[in-house]
């Protein structure tokens, strides 16, 4: 198995058009449909990185600040930001475009975590991520803090063990 892969090797771009069946009564894209699309695009990126079957382990909070309207073209871009043993953090950025009005806006960003598994569903090792661009390096550098925060919130890590988060929890103050 390759020990390292670049972040851009996992990049996936998926495009969807918001159709009537995708909308709520206000003619906006339903949140569940968007989360489904985000899960799909992120899973493909994780599969490209690991060359394995992947399962969703977590999805960070997704805020619905900007509605996506009926007829908009939605572009979802994802790539693996960092790998930890068998898990991978995937960054997803969503934009909505009103083509006739020539308006394009970034609507959502999120981080999902996937675990690569073997044919029996057991976690399996994945390659490390080699970030190249400044954005990839920033995402890579922040991934350990985000991972520790996820683990603390899930009560799978004690706050005092989250070395990257010590200042947030005021654990360095004596």
N, C-alpha and C positions, 0 to 999 in steps of 0.2 A: 504494500500500500504506500502511496505517496505520503511523505511526512508533512509536506506543506503545500498549500494551494493559495494562489492570490485571491483576494476578496472579489475582484472583478470576474474571476472564472465562475462564480456562483450567481452573477447578476441575471435577473429575470425581469422582463418587462411584459406586462399583460394589459390588454386594452379591452374594455367592455363598453357597451352603450346602454344607458339607463332606459329600459323599455317599460311600458305600463305595468307589466307583471312584477317589476322590481320595486314599485313605488308604494308609498303609504297614501292615505286619503288627502294629503297635502301635495301630492305629485312630487315628493322628494324620495330619493333612494332610501329604502328601509335599512336601518342599521345592521340588522342580521344578515342581509344580503352582502353589504360591504364587508362585514367581518368574515363571511364565507370566502369572498374573493381574496381578502387579505391572507387568510389561512392557506388558500390554494397557492397563491404566488409565493408565499414564504416557504411552504413545504417543498415547492419545486426548487427554490434556491438551496435549501438544506440538502435535498437529494443530489443536486449537482455538485455540491461541495463534498459530500460524504460518499457518493455512489452507493448509497444504501437506502433501505426503507426507512422512513422517518415518521415519528409520531409527535404531535403537538404536546409540549409539556406545560407551557404557559403563554399567556398573552398579556402584555402590560396594559395599563389603562388606555382606553381609546376614548377620546373626547370628541363629541359631535358638535363642533363649534360652527361649522359651515355646512349648510345643506347642499346636497348634490341634486340637481333638478332633472326631471324627466327630459330625455333627449340629450343630456350631457354625455360626453365621451369621458370615461374614467380610465386613467392610466395608473397602474400600480407598478412600482419599481421596488424590487427587493434584492438584498444580497446578504450573505453571511458576514457578520462583523468580527466574530471571534468564536473559537471553538474551545471547549473544556472537556477533555476525555471523550465522552460520548455525546455531550450536548453542544448545541450551536445556538448562538444568538443571531437572529435575523432582523434586519432593519427594513421597514416597509414605509414608503412614501407614496401618498395618493394625491393625484391632481385631477381636477374636473375641468373640462373644457366645453364652453358653449361655442361651437364652431361658427354658426352664423353671426354671432355677436363678436367673434374674435376675442373672447375673454377666456383666460386660463388662470386657475387659482390652485394653490396647494391647499388641500382640505384636511388631510390627516397624516400623522406619523405615528408609528408604533414599533415596538420590539416584541417579537415572538421568540420563544425558545422551543427548539426541537431536539429530540433524542434519536440518534441513529440506532437501529435495532437489527439483529440477525433474523434469520428465517423463523426462529422460535420466539421472537419478541424480546430477546435479552439485549440490553445495551451493548454497543460495540464501539470500539475506538474510532475516532475520526481524525482527519489531518488537521494540523494547525493552520491558522489563517495568517497570510503574509499581506499586511496592508501596504499599499503603495502611495496613493494620493493623500493629500492633507486631510480630506474628509474621512477617508478610510482609516487613517491613523487616529483621528479624533474619536471616531466611533469605537475603534479597537481599544484605545486607552480608557474610555468610559465604561466599557463592557464589564470589567471586573467589579466596579462599584455597583452597576445595575444588577449584576448577578447576585452579589452579596445582599443587596437590598431585597431582591425577590426571595432569597432563602430566609432572611430574617423575618419578612412579612409572612412567609409560609410556615414559620416556626420550625424550620429545618436547620437553622443556624442561630446561635446565641448572638445578640448584639455585640457583646464584648469580643467575640471571635471574628467579627467582620472588620478586619484590619483596615480595609479601604474606606470604611464608613466611620471610623472612630470620632472624627470631628463632628459629624451629624449627631451622634449619640452622646456627645460631651464626655467621652471616656478618657480623654487626655487631661481633663481638668482635675487638679488635686486639691 
